[in-house]
Structure formats: C-alpha cells, structure tokens
C-alpha cells in the first residue's frame, strides 16, 4: 500500500489532520493537498514545508492527479460537494485506495454509490478541537473496508486526537455530543461570563474567569480515568456554595435541557443527511 496521502480540499479540518500527521513524523513528501485557489496552495506549501499543494485554477484535473498513487484519500470539501467529488476521482482511484470522508451528514451509501464498486470507504465525524490535537474522531467502515484498512485509517486520524469506532447508525448521536459539543462548552463559558457581569464583575475579568475555568476543567477531564461526576463531587462541599449552585441547576432542569438540545441536534443531523441524499 502506498504511503501517499491525498487531501482533497484543505479547509481547517483537513489541514488539522495534515499538520498532525507531519508533527507525528509522516514524511511531508508523501502528502498532496488540493485547493481551489493558488494563494491557498502557496500558503499551505509555505506552512507545511515539503508537501505538494495543487490549485484547481492552475490544474483543472488537480483532484484526479492527487489520487493517482495514493493509498489514502481524504475528502474534505463541503458536504454538498462530496458526491460530485467522489464521482470526479472515481476513474483515477486504485482498487485498494481507502477513501475517507470528514464531511458531516454524508452517508456511506452515498459515498459508495459515487465510487467504483468495491472501493474501501470510511465515514468519519471529527470535531473542532482536532485543530489542537485534542479532537474526537469517529470512524464507521463501509461495506468493502477490511480490518487492516480500518486500522490504517485510525492510525492516520489519530494524528488529531482520540479515534472511536462506531456503527454508522450512531453517527447522529455522536455528532450531537462530540460534534456539536465544543459549542456547548463555549456556550457555558459565555453564560458564566454573563453571570459574572450580572454579579458586578468587570466584563473583561468575567470573561477571563469563565474562559480559564472552563479550559482548566477540560484539562482535568482529560486526565486518564477522569470521571465527570467524581470531579464534580470533589469540588462540591456539603452545604457549600457549589452545592447550592448545582441544586439550582437541577431544580431548573438543566440536565433535561442539555438532553433536549442533544436530541434536537441528532434529529437535525438526520434531516441534513436526507436532504443531501
């Protein structure tokens, strides 16, 4: 299997994976990336020395060129363009080339229908902390993906964080927790800062306190074996201030609100998949 990895479309997520691979020791000469604009190709080549970056406005066949001889191809364009991109490259893929999609809401069935029969396909769902190497990436193998090919894909994607294998039927639920989840944490920090201002703190100080507290708690959660409930109990003294706050959250139904939001996100993810189909 070729060591060459092709990134078709190199927005923030594909660039995060690309950079993580290089940081982890992948030879930049084994990486090719395609983009639409020449300026973006130049930017990528300067930031990640040694890769090949091809712009579509200079090379109309850039995507087909990139996949020739590649062992792994990662599709990173917008979801609405994934099927067309898959059809575009289908005649240039080797039968054993692994095609990975990082696009939300695009099903394995849609990918396989646009590619040659028997092509190994893997659907993934990454989240934005991947940009810092602290992401969560799900992998769901397609019909023709072998165990060895799935392991190879996991090795590639582990460059940006934790990789979990799930059945495709669980992708919408995962998306509602880890895909949308960073926004929930940001929303919490935003709300904490607003509460601080209401209590009389300077807005800049309130934002600093909220931001650093949420970030610090995240680091504690990232420790091996960390348990959210246990960590919460450790800072909740009986009859103390934190206990009063948690009790108020429970009285106002915060856990139910979070669950309802996650359900709404999962429902919307399913709706988008149907629309793309």
MIDOSE-1310 file (N, C-alpha, C; in nm, 2 decimals, decimal comma, always signed):
residues 277
xxxx	+0,08/-0,12/+0,00/+0,00/+0,00/+0,00/+0,09/+0,12/+0,00; +0,05/+0,22/-0,09/+0,13/+0,34/-0,10/+0,12/+0,42/+0,03; +0,23/+0,49/+0,07/+0,23/+0,58/+0,18/+0,17/+0,72/+0,15; +0,15/+0,74/+0,02/+0,10/+0,87/-0,02/-0,04/+0,90/+0,03
xxxx	-0,07/+1,02/+0,09/-0,20/+1,06/+0,14/-0,24/+1,18/+0,07; -0,36/+1,18/+0,01/-0,41/+1,29/-0,07/-0,53/+1,36/+0,01; -0,52/+1,49/+0,03/-0,62/+1,57/+0,09/-0,69/+1,65/-0,01; -0,82/+1,61/-0,04/-0,89/+1,68/-0,15/-0,98/+1,78/-0,08
xxxx	-0,94/+1,91/-0,10/-1,00/+2,02/-0,02/-0,92/+2,02/+0,11; -0,87/+2,14/+0,14/-0,79/+2,16/+0,26/-0,83/+2,27/+0,35; -0,95/+2,26/+0,40/-1,00/+2,36/+0,49/-0,94/+2,33/+0,63; -1,01/+2,38/+0,73/-0,95/+2,37/+0,87/-0,94/+2,23/+0,92
xxxx	-1,04/+2,14/+0,89/-1,03/+2,01/+0,94/-0,92/+1,93/+0,87; -0,92/+1,93/+0,74/-0,82/+1,85/+0,66/-0,68/+1,91/+0,69; -0,67/+2,04/+0,71/-0,53/+2,09/+0,74/-0,49/+2,05/+0,88; -0,59/+2,04/+0,97/-0,55/+1,99/+1,11/-0,50/+1,85/+1,10
xxxx	-0,56/+1,76/+1,02/-0,51/+1,62/+1,01/-0,38/+1,62/+0,94; -0,36/+1,70/+0,84/-0,24/+1,71/+0,76/-0,12/+1,75/+0,86; -0,15/+1,86/+0,93/-0,04/+1,91/+1,02/-0,01/+1,81/+1,14; -0,12/+1,74/+1,19/-0,09/+1,64/+1,29/-0,01/+1,53/+1,24
xxxx	-0,03/+1,49/+1,12/+0,05/+1,38/+1,06/+0,20/+1,42/+1,05; +0,22/+1,54/+1,00/+0,36/+1,58/+0,99/+0,43/+1,59/+1,13; +0,35/+1,65/+1,22/+0,41/+1,66/+1,36/+0,44/+1,52/+1,42; +0,36/+1,42/+1,37/+0,38/+1,29/+1,42/+0,48/+1,21/+1,35
xxxx	+0,55/+1,27/+1,25/+0,66/+1,20/+1,18/+0,63/+1,16/+1,04; +0,51/+1,18/+0,98/+0,49/+1,15/+0,84/+0,57/+1,24/+0,75; +0,63/+1,18/+0,65/+0,71/+1,25/+0,56/+0,63/+1,34/+0,48; +0,65/+1,48/+0,48/+0,57/+1,57/+0,40/+0,57/+1,54/+0,25
xxxx	+0,68/+1,47/+0,20/+0,68/+1,44/+0,06/+0,57/+1,34/+0,02; +0,52/+1,27/+0,12/+0,41/+1,17/+0,10/+0,27/+1,23/+0,10; +0,26/+1,37/+0,12/+0,13/+1,43/+0,13/+0,11/+1,52/+0,01; -0,01/+1,52/-0,05/-0,05/+1,61/-0,15/-0,19/+1,67/-0,11
xxxx	-0,21/+1,79/-0,13/-0,33/+1,86/-0,10/-0,38/+1,94/-0,22; -0,51/+1,93/-0,24/-0,57/+2,01/-0,35/-0,66/+2,12/-0,29; -0,66/+2,24/-0,35/-0,74/+2,35/-0,31/-0,79/+2,42/-0,44; -0,88/+2,52/-0,42/-0,93/+2,59/-0,54/-0,84/+2,70/-0,58
xxxx	-0,78/+2,78/-0,49/-0,71/+2,90/-0,52/-0,56/+2,88/-0,51; -0,49/+2,95/-0,60/-0,34/+2,94/-0,60/-0,28/+3,00/-0,47; -0,34/+3,11/-0,42/-0,29/+3,17/-0,29/-0,30/+3,07/-0,18; -0,41/+2,99/-0,17/-0,42/+2,89/-0,06/-0,32/+2,78/-0,08
xxxx	-0,29/+2,74/-0,20/-0,19/+2,64/-0,23/-0,05/+2,69/-0,18; -0,02/+2,81/-0,21/+0,11/+2,87/-0,17/+0,12/+2,88/-0,02; +0,01/+2,92/+0,05/+0,00/+2,93/+0,19/+0,03/+2,79/+0,26; -0,04/+2,69/+0,21/-0,02/+2,55/+0,26/+0,12/+2,50/+0,24
xxxx	+0,18/+2,53/+0,12/+0,32/+2,48/+0,09/+0,42/+2,55/+0,18; +0,39/+2,68/+0,21/+0,49/+2,75/+0,30/+0,47/+2,71/+0,44; +0,35/+2,68/+0,49/+0,33/+2,64/+0,63/+0,37/+2,50/+0,66; +0,35/+2,41/+0,56/+0,39/+2,27/+0,58/+0,49/+2,23/+0,47
xxxx	+0,62/+2,27/+0,50/+0,73/+2,25/+0,41/+0,74/+2,11/+0,36; +0,75/+2,09/+0,23/+0,77/+1,96/+0,17/+0,65/+1,89/+0,11; +0,53/+1,94/+0,14/+0,41/+1,88/+0,08/+0,39/+1,93/-0,06; +0,31/+1,87/-0,13/+0,27/+1,92/-0,27/+0,13/+1,97/-0,25
xxxx	+0,11/+2,10/-0,29/-0,02/+2,16/-0,29/-0,06/+2,21/-0,43; -0,17/+2,17/-0,48/-0,21/+2,19/-0,62/-0,34/+2,27/-0,62; -0,34/+2,38/-0,69/-0,46/+2,47/-0,70/-0,54/+2,44/-0,83; -0,68/+2,43/-0,81/-0,76/+2,40/-0,92/-0,76/+2,50/-1,03
xxxx	-0,74/+2,62/-1,00/-0,74/+2,73/-1,10/-0,62/+2,72/-1,19; -0,51/+2,65/-1,14/-0,39/+2,62/-1,22/-0,40/+2,49/-1,29; -0,45/+2,39/-1,22/-0,46/+2,25/-1,27/-0,60/+2,20/-1,26; -0,68/+2,21/-1,36/-0,82/+2,17/-1,35/-0,84/+2,02/-1,31
xxxx	-0,74/+1,94/-1,34/-0,75/+1,80/-1,30/-0,68/+1,77/-1,17; -0,67/+1,87/-1,08/-0,59/+1,86/-0,96/-0,63/+1,74/-0,87; -0,76/+1,72/-0,86/-0,81/+1,61/-0,77/-0,78/+1,47/-0,83; -0,79/+1,46/-0,96/-0,76/+1,33/-1,02/-0,61/+1,30/-1,01
xxxx	-0,53/+1,41/-1,03/-0,38/+1,40/-1,02/-0,34/+1,35/-0,88; -0,41/+1,41/-0,78/-0,37/+1,39/-0,65/-0,39/+1,24/-0,60; -0,50/+1,18/-0,65/-0,54/+1,05/-0,60/-0,45/+0,94/-0,67; -0,40/+0,97/-0,78/-0,32/+0,86/-0,85/-0,20/+0,83/-0,77
xxxx	-0,19/+0,70/-0,73/-0,07/+0,65/-0,65/-0,09/+0,68/-0,50; -0,21/+0,73/-0,46/-0,23/+0,75/-0,32/-0,29/+0,63/-0,25; -0,24/+0,59/-0,13/-0,30/+0,48/-0,05/-0,42/+0,52/+0,02; -0,43/+0,65/+0,06/-0,54/+0,71/+0,14/-0,58/+0,84/+0,08
xxxx	-0,71/+0,86/+0,06/-0,76/+0,98/+0,00/-0,87/+1,04/+0,10; -0,85/+1,16/+0,15/-0,94/+1,22/+0,25/-1,02/+1,33/+0,18; -1,15/+1,31/+0,18/-1,24/+1,41/+0,11/-1,28/+1,52/+0,22; -1,24/+1,64/+0,19/-1,26/+1,75/+0,29/-1,33/+1,87/+0,23
xxxx	-1,41/+1,85/+0,13/-1,49/+1,97/+0,08/-1,62/+1,97/+0,15; -1,70/+2,07/+0,12/-1,83/+2,09/+0,19/-1,92/+1,97/+0,16; -2,01/+1,93/+0,25/-2,09/+1,81/+0,23/-2,17/+1,80/+0,10; -2,22/+1,92/+0,06/-2,30/+1,92/-0,07/-2,21/+1,89/-0,19
xxxx	-2,08/+1,90/-0,18/-1,99/+1,87/-0,29/-1,92/+1,73/-0,29; -1,95/+1,66/-0,18/-1,88/+1,53/-0,16/-1,91/+1,43/-0,27; -2,03/+1,41/-0,30/-2,07/+1,30/-0,40/-2,01/+1,34/-0,54; -2,02/+1,47/-0,58/-1,96/+1,51/-0,71/-1,81/+1,49/-0,71
xxxx	-1,74/+1,52/-0,60/-1,60/+1,50/-0,59/-1,57/+1,35/-0,60; -1,64/+1,26/-0,53/-1,62/+1,12/-0,54/-1,64/+1,07/-0,68; -1,74/+1,12/-0,75/-1,76/+1,08/-0,89/-1,64/+1,13/-0,98; -1,59/+1,25/-0,95/-1,48/+1,30/-1,03/-1,36/+1,22/-1,02
xxxx	-1,33/+1,17/-0,90/-1,20/+1,09/-0,89/-1,21/+0,94/-0,91; -1,33/+0,90/-0,93/-1,36/+0,75/-0,93/-1,27/+0,68/-1,03; -1,25/+0,74/-1,15/-1,17/+0,67/-1,25/-1,02/+0,67/-1,23; -0,98/+0,74/-1,13/-0,83/+0,75/-1,10/-0,79/+0,68/-0,98
xxxx	-0,88/+0,62/-0,90/-0,85/+0,55/-0,78/-0,80/+0,41/-0,80; -0,70/+0,37/-0,73/-0,66/+0,23/-0,73/-0,77/+0,15/-0,65; -0,79/+0,02/-0,68/-0,90/-0,05/-0,61/-0,88/-0,06/-0,46; -0,76/-0,06/-0,41/-0,73/-0,07/-0,26/-0,72/+0,06/-0,19
xxxx	-0,73/+0,17/-0,27/-0,72/+0,31/-0,20/-0,83/+0,33/-0,11; -0,80/+0,37/+0,02/-0,90/+0,40/+0,12/-0,95/+0,54/+0,10; -1,08/+0,55/+0,09/-1,15/+0,69/+0,07/-1,21/+0,72/+0,20; -1,17/+0,83/+0,27/-1,22/+0,87/+0,40/-1,29/+1,00/+0,38
xxxx	-1,41/+1,01/+0,43/-1,48/+1,14/+0,43/-1,49/+1,20/+0,56; -1,46/+1,33/+0,57/-1,47/+1,40/+0,70/-1,59/+1,49/+0,70; -1,67/+1,48/+0,59/-1,79/+1,57/+0,57/-1,91/+1,52/+0,66; -1,97/+1,61/+0,73/-2,09/+1,58/+0,81/-2,20/+1,54/+0,72
xxxx	-2,28/+1,45/+0,77/-2,41/+1,41/+0,71/-2,41/+1,34/+0,58; -2,29/+1,31/+0,53/-2,29/+1,23/+0,40/-2,27/+1,08/+0,44; -2,37/+1,00/+0,39/-2,38/+0,86/+0,43/-2,28/+0,78/+0,36; -2,25/+0,66/+0,41/-2,16/+0,56/+0,34/-2,23/+0,52/+0,21
xxxx	-2,36/+0,50/+0,22/-2,43/+0,46/+0,10/-2,41/+0,56/-0,02; -2,42/+0,69/+0,02/-2,40/+0,80/-0,08/-2,26/+0,79/-0,14; -2,16/+0,77/-0,05/-2,02/+0,76/-0,09/-2,00/+0,64/-0,18; -2,04/+0,53/-0,14/-2,02/+0,41/-0,22/-2,09/+0,41/-0,35
xxxx	-2,20/+0,48/-0,36/-2,28/+0,49/-0,49/-2,20/+0,58/-0,59; -2,12/+0,67/-0,54/-2,05/+0,76/-0,62/-1,91/+0,71/-0,66; -1,86/+0,60/-0,60/-1,73/+0,54/-0,62/-1,74/+0,41/-0,69; -1,63/+0,36/-0,74/-1,63/+0,23/-0,81/-1,67/+0,12/-0,71
xxxx	-1,74/+0,02/-0,76/-1,78/-0,10/-0,68/-1,66/-0,16/-0,61; -1,68/-0,18/-0,48/-1,57/-0,25/-0,40/-1,47/-0,15/-0,34; -1,48/-0,02/-0,37/-1,39/+0,08/-0,31/-1,40/+0,08/-0,16; -1,29/+0,07/-0,08/-1,30/+0,08/+0,06/-1,33/+0,23/+0,10
xxxx	-1,44/+0,24/+0,18/-1,49/+0,37/+0,22/-1,50/+0,38/+0,38; -1,46/+0,49/+0,43/-1,48/+0,51/+0,58/-1,54/+0,65/+0,60; -1,65/+0,65/+0,68/-1,71/+0,78/+0,71/-1,66/+0,82/+0,85; -1,63/+0,95/+0,86/-1,58/+1,00/+0,99/-1,66/+1,12/+1,04
xxxx	-1,65/+1,14/+1,17/-1,71/+1,27/+1,23/-1,61/+1,32/+1,32; -1,52/+1,42/+1,28/-1,43/+1,48/+1,37/-1,49/+1,61/+1,44; -1,43/+1,66/+1,54/-1,48/+1,78/+1,60/-1,36/+1,89/+1,60; -1,40/+2,01/+1,63/-1,30/+2,12/+1,61/-1,18/+2,12/+1,70
xxxx	-1,18/+2,06/+1,82/-1,05/+2,05/+1,90/-0,94/+1,97/+1,83; -0,98/+1,90/+1,72/-0,88/+1,84/+1,64/-0,77/+1,94/+1,59; -0,81/+2,06/+1,58/-0,71/+2,16/+1,54/-0,60/+2,18/+1,64; -0,62/+2,14/+1,76/-0,52/+2,14/+1,87/-0,47/+2,00/+1,91
xxxx	-0,50/+1,90/+1,83/-0,46/+1,77/+1,86/-0,54/+1,70/+1,97; -0,65/+1,77/+2,01/-0,73/+1,71/+2,12/-0,87/+1,68/+2,08; -0,89/+1,64/+1,95/-1,02/+1,61/+1,90/-1,07/+1,47/+1,93; -1,20/+1,45/+1,90/-1,25/+1,32/+1,89/-1,30/+1,29/+1,75
xxxx	-1,26/+1,18/+1,69/-1,29/+1,14/+1,56/-1,36/+1,01/+1,56; -1,48/+1,00/+1,50/-1,54/+0,86/+1,49/-1,51/+0,81/+1,35; -1,50/+0,67/+1,35/-1,48/+0,61/+1,22/-1,59/+0,50/+1,20; -1,65/+0,50/+1,09/-1,75/+0,40/+1,05/-1,72/+0,34/+0,92
xxxx	-1,67/+0,21/+0,92/-1,63/+0,15/+0,79/-1,74/+0,11/+0,70; -1,72/+0,13/+0,57/-1,81/+0,09/+0,47/-1,81/-0,06/+0,44; -1,89/-0,10/+0,34/-1,91/-0,24/+0,31/-1,78/-0,31/+0,27; -1,69/-0,24/+0,21/-1,58/-0,31/+0,15/-1,45/-0,28/+0,22
xxxx	-1,46/-0,22/+0,34/-1,34/-0,19/+0,42/-1,29/-0,30/+0,50; -1,17/-0,35/+0,49/-1,11/-0,46/+0,56/-1,07/-0,41/+0,70; -1,04/-0,50/+0,79/-1,00/-0,47/+0,92/-0,86/-0,40/+0,92; -0,77/-0,44/+0,83/-0,64/-0,38/+0,81/-0,66/-0,24/+0,76
xxxx	-0,75/-0,21/+0,67/-0,77/-0,08/+0,61/-0,83/+0,01/+0,72; -0,92/-0,04/+0,80/-0,97/+0,04/+0,91/-0,86/+0,08/+1,00; -0,77/-0,01/+1,04/-0,66/+0,02/+1,13/-0,57/+0,13/+1,07; -0,55/+0,12/+0,94/-0,47/+0,22/+0,87/-0,53/+0,36/+0,88
xxxx	-0,66/+0,36/+0,86/-0,74/+0,49/+0,87/-0,73/+0,54/+1,01; -0,75/+0,46/+1,11/-0,74/+0,50/+1,25/-0,60/+0,56/+1,28; -0,50/+0,50/+1,23/-0,36/+0,55/+1,25/-0,35/+0,69/+1,19; -0,40/+0,71/+1,08/-0,40/+0,85/+1,01/-0,47/+0,95/+1,10
xxxx	-0,60/+0,91/+1,14/-0,68/+1,01/+1,21/-0,64/+1,03/+1,35; -0,56/+0,94/+1,41/-0,52/+0,96/+1,55/-0,42/+1,07/+1,56; -0,38/+1,13/+1,45/-0,29/+1,24/+1,45/-0,36/+1,36/+1,51; -0,49/+1,36/+1,52/-0,56/+1,48/+1,57/-0,64/+1,45/+1,70
xxxx	-0,62/+1,33/+1,76/-0,68/+1,31/+1,89/-0,73/+1,17/+1,90; -0,84/+1,15/+1,98/-0,89/+1,02/+2,01/-0,98/+0,97/+1,90; -0,96/+0,84/+1,86/-1,04/+0,78/+1,75/-1,13/+0,68/+1,81; -1,26/+0,68/+1,78/-1,36/+0,58/+1,83/-1,43/+0,52/+1,71
xxxx	-1,45/+0,39/+1,72/-1,52/+0,32/+1,61/-1,66/+0,30/+1,65; -1,75/+0,34/+1,56/-1,90/+0,33/+1,59/-1,97/+0,28/+1,46; -2,08/+0,22/+1,48/-2,17/+0,19/+1,37/-2,23/+0,31/+1,31; -2,25/+0,31/+1,18/-2,30/+0,44/+1,11/-2,43/+0,49/+1,18
xxxx	-2,51/+0,39/+1,22/-2,64/+0,43/+1,28/-2,62/+0,52/+1,41; -2,50/+0,52/+1,47/-2,48/+0,60/+1,59/-2,42/+0,74/+1,56; -2,39/+0,77/+1,43/-2,32/+0,89/+1,39/-2,40/+1,01/+1,44; -2,53/+1,01/+1,42/-2,60/+1,13/+1,45/-2,60/+1,16/+1,60
xxxx	-2,60/+1,05/+1,68/-2,59/+1,07/+1,83/-2,46/+1,12/+1,87; -2,35/+1,06/+1,81/-2,22/+1,11/+1,84/-2,20/+1,25/+1,79; -2,26/+1,29/+1,68/-2,25/+1,43/+1,63/-2,31/+1,52/+1,73; -2,42/+1,48/+1,80/-2,49/+1,57/+1,89/-2,41/+1,59/+2,02
xxxx	-2,32/+1,49/+2,05/-2,24/+1,51/+2,17/-2,10/+1,56/+2,14; -2,02/+1,50/+2,06/-1,88/+1,55/+2,04/-1,87/+1,64/+1,92; -1,96/+1,62/+1,82/-1,95/+1,72/+1,70/-2,00/+1,86/+1,74; -2,11/+1,87/+1,80/-2,17/+2,00/+1,84/-2,12/+2,03/+1,98
xxxx	-2,06/+1,94/+2,06/-2,03/+1,96/+2,20/-1,94/+2,07/+2,23; -1,83/+2,10/+2,14/-1,75/+2,22/+2,18/-1,83/+2,35/+2,19; -1,93/+2,36/+2,10/-2,02/+2,48/+2,11/-2,09/+2,48/+2,24; -2,13/+2,37/+2,30/-2,20/+2,37/+2,43/-2,10/+2,42/+2,54
xxxx	-1,98/+2,38/+2,53/-1,88/+2,43/+2,63/-1,85/+2,58/+2,61; -1,85/+2,62/+2,49/-1,83/+2,77/+2,47/-1,95/+2,84/+2,52; -2,07/+2,79/+2,50/-2,19/+2,85/+2,54/-2,20/+2,86/+2,70; -2,15/+2,75/+2,76/-2,13/+2,75/+2,91/-2,04/+2,87/+2,95
xxxx	-1,93/+2,88/+2,89/-1,83/+2,99/+2,93/-1,90/+3,12/+2,90; -1,97/+3,14/+2,79/-2,03/+3,26/+2,76/-2,14/+3,30/+2,87; -2,21/+3,20/+2,91/-2,32/+3,22/+3,01/-2,25/+3,25/+3,15; -2,15/+3,18/+3,18/-2,08/+3,21/+3,31/-2,02/+3,35/+3,31
xxxx	-1,97/+3,40/+3,20/-1,92/+3,53/+3,19/-2,03/+3,63/+3,21; -2,14/+3,61/+3,14/-2,26/+3,70/+3,16/-2,31/+3,70/+3,30; -2,30/+3,58/+3,37/-2,35/+3,58/+3,51/-2,25/+3,66/+3,60; -2,12/+3,65/+3,57/-2,02/+3,73/+3,64/-2,05/+3,88/+3,63
xxxx	-2,08/+3,92/+3,51/-2,11/+4,07/+3,49/-2,24/+4,11/+3,57; -2,34/+4,02/+3,57/-2,46/+4,04/+3,65/-2,43/+4,05/+3,80; -2,33/+3,98/+3,84/-2,29/+3,99/+3,98/-2,19/+4,10/+4,02; -2,16/+4,18/+3,92/-2,08/+4,30/+3,94/-1,94/+4,30/+3,90
xxxx	-1,90/+4,19/+3,83/-1,76/+4,19/+3,78/-1,74/+4,27/+3,65; -1,62/+4,32/+3,63/-1,59/+4,38/+3,51/-1,60/+4,28/+3,39; -1,66/+4,32/+3,28/-1,69/+4,22/+3,17/-1,56/+4,15/+3,12; -1,45/+4,22/+3,12/-1,32/+4,16/+3,07/-1,28/+4,06/+3,17
xxxx	-1,29/+4,09/+3,30/-1,25/+4,00/+3,41/-1,34/+3,88/+3,41; -1,47/+3,90/+3,40/-1,57/+3,79/+3,40/-1,54/+3,69/+3,28; -1,51/+3,74/+3,17/-1,48/+3,66/+3,05/-1,35/+3,58/+3,08; -1,25/+3,64/+3,13/-1,12/+3,57/+3,16/-1,15/+3,46/+3,26
xxxx	-1,22/+3,49/+3,37/-1,25/+3,38/+3,47/-1,33/+3,27/+3,41; -1,43/+3,30/+3,33/-1,51/+3,19/+3,27/-1,43/+3,11/+3,17; -1,35/+3,18/+3,09/-1,27/+3,11/+2,99/-1,17/+3,02/+3,05; -1,09/+3,07/+3,14/-0,98/+2,99/+3,20/-1,04/+2,88/+3,29
xxxx	-1,15/+2,90/+3,35/-1,21/+2,80/+3,44/-1,26/+2,68/+3,35; -1,33/+2,71/+3,24/-1,38/+2,60/+3,16/-1,26/+2,53/+3,09; -1,16/+2,60/+3,05/-1,04/+2,54/+2,99/-0,97/+2,45/+3,09; -0,95/+2,50/+3,21/-0,88/+2,43/+3,32/-0,96/+2,30/+3,35
xxxx	-1,09/+2,31/+3,36/-1,17/+2,19/+3,39/-1,16/+2,09/+3,28; -1,15/+2,14/+3,16/-1,13/+2,05/+3,05/-1,00/+1,97/+3,06; -0,89/+2,03/+3,10/-0,77/+1,96/+3,12/-0,78/+1,86/+3,23; -0,86/+1,89/+3,34/-0,88/+1,79/+3,44/-0,95/+1,67/+3,39
xxxx	-1,05/+1,69/+3,30/-1,13/+1,58/+3,24/-1,04/+1,50/+3,15; -0,94/+1,56/+3,10/-0,85/+1,49/+3,00/-0,76/+1,39/+3,07; -0,75/+1,40/+3,20/-0,66/+1,31/+3,27/-0,71/+1,17/+3,26; -0,61/+1,07/+3,25/-0,66/+0,93/+3,24/-0,75/+0,89/+3,35
xxxx	-0,86/+0,82/+3,32/-0,95/+0,77/+3,41/-1,04/+0,88/+3,48; -1,04/+1,00/+3,43/-1,12/+1,11/+3,49/-1,26/+1,08/+3,48; -1,34/+1,11/+3,59/-1,48/+1,08/+3,59/-1,55/+1,21/+3,62; -1,64/+1,26/+3,53/-1,70/+1,39/+3,55/-1,78/+1,40/+3,68
xxxx	-1,85/+1,30/+3,71/-1,93/+1,30/+3,84/-1,84/+1,31/+3,96; -1,73/+1,23/+3,95/-1,64/+1,23/+4,07/-1,57/+1,36/+4,08; -1,53/+1,42/+3,97/-1,46/+1,56/+3,98/-1,56/+1,66/+4,03; -1,69/+1,65/+3,99/-1,79/+1,75/+4,04/-1,80/+1,73/+4,19
xxxx	-1,82/+1,61/+4,24/-1,83/+1,58/+4,38/-1,72/+1,63/+4,46; -1,60/+1,63/+4,40/-1,48/+1,67/+4,48/-1,47/+1,82/+4,51; -1,54/+1,90/+4,42/-1,54/+2,04/+4,45/-1,68/+2,09/+4,50; -1,76/+1,99/+4,54/-1,90/+2,03/+4,59/-1,90/+1,99/+4,74
xxxx	-1,87/+2,08/+4,83/-1,87/+2,06/+4,97/-2,01/+2,06/+5,02; -2,04/+1,97/+5,12/-2,18/+1,97/+5,18/-2,22/+2,11/+5,23; -2,34/+2,15/+5,19/-2,39/+2,28/+5,24/-2,31/+2,40/+5,19; -2,23/+2,38/+5,09/-2,14/+2,49/+5,04/-2,20/+2,57/+4,93
xxxx	-2,12/+2,66/+4,87/-2,17/+2,74/+4,76/-2,19/+2,66/+4,63; -2,10/+2,57/+4,60/-2,11/+2,49/+4,48/-2,24/+2,40/+4,49; -2,26/+2,34/+4,61/-2,38/+2,25/+4,62/-2,50/+2,33/+4,60; -2,51/+2,46/+4,64/-2,63/+2,54/+4,62/-2,65/+2,57/+4,47
xxxx	-2,54/+2,59/+4,40/-2,55/+2,62/+4,26/-2,59/+2,50/+4,18; -2,54/+2,38/+4,21/-2,57/+2,26/+4,14/-2,72/+2,22/+4,17; -2,76/+2,24/+4,29/-2,90/+2,22/+4,33/-3,00/+2,31/+4,25; -2,96/+2,43/+4,23/-3,04/+2,52/+4,15/-3,04/+2,48/+4,00
xxxx	-2,93/+2,44/+3,95/-2,93/+2,38/+3,81/-3,02/+2,27/+3,80; -3,02/+2,18/+3,90/-3,11/+2,06/+3,89/-3,26/+2,10/+3,90; -3,29/+2,20/+3,99/-3,42/+2,24/+4,01/-3,48/+2,31/+3,88; -3,39/+2,38/+3,81/-3,43/+2,44/+3,68/-3,43/+2,35/+3,56
xxxx	-3,39/+2,22/+3,59/-3,39/+2,12/+3,48/-3,28/+2,13/+3,38; -3,16/+2,17/+3,42/-3,05/+2,18/+3,33/-3,01/+2,05/+3,26; -3,01/+1,94/+3,33/-2,98/+1,81/+3,26/-3,08/+1,78/+3,15; -3,21/+1,80/+3,18/-3,31/+1,78/+3,08/-3,29/+1,87/+2,96
xxxx	-3,26/+1,99/+2,99/-3,24/+2,09/+2,88/-3,12/+2,05/+2,79; -3,01/+2,00/+2,85/-2,90/+1,96/+2,77/-2,94/+1,83/+2,69; -3,01/+1,74/+2,75/-3,05/+1,62/+2,67/-3,14/+1,66/+2,56; -3,23/+1,76/+2,58/-3,33/+1,80/+2,47/-3,25/+1,86/+2,36
xxxx	-3,15/+1,94/+2,39/-3,07/+2,01/+2,29/-2,99/+1,90/+2,21; -2,93/+1,80/+2,27/-2,86/+1,70/+2,20/-2,96/+1,62/+2,11; -3,08/+1,59/+2,16/-3,18/+1,52/+2,07/-3,21/+1,61/+1,95; -3,23/+1,74/+1,97/-3,26/+1,82/+1,86/-3,14/+1,83/+1,76
xxxx	-3,02/+1,82/+1,81/-2,90/+1,82/+1,72/-2,90/+1,69/+1,64; -2,93/+1,58/+1,70/-2,93/+1,45/+1,63/-3,04/+1,44/+1,53; -3,15/+1,50/+1,56/-3,27/+1,50/+1,46/-3,23/+1,58/+1,34; -3,17/+1,70/+1,37/-3,13/+1,79/+1,26/-3,02/+1,72/+1,17
xxxx	-2,93/+1,65/+1,23/-2,82/+1,58/+1,15/-2,89/+1,48/+1,06; -2,99/+1,40/+1,11/-3,06/+1,31/+1,02/-3,13/+1,38/+0,91; -3,19/+1,49/+0,94/-3,26/+1,57/+0,83/-3,16/+1,61/+0,72; -3,04/+1,66/+0,76/-2,95/+1,71/+0,66/-2,90/+1,59/+0,57
xxxx	-2,88/+1,47/+0,64/-2,84/+1,36/+0,56/-2,95/+1,32/+0,45; -3,07/+1,33/+0,49/-3,18/+1,30/+0,40/-3,18/+1,41/+0,28; -3,16/+1,53/+0,32/-3,16/+1,64/+0,22/-3,05/+1,62/+0,12; -2,93/+1,58/+0,17/-2,81/+1,56/+0,08/-2,84/+1,44/-0,01
x	-2,92/+1,34/+0,03/-2,94/+1,22/-0,05/-3,04/+1,26/-0,16
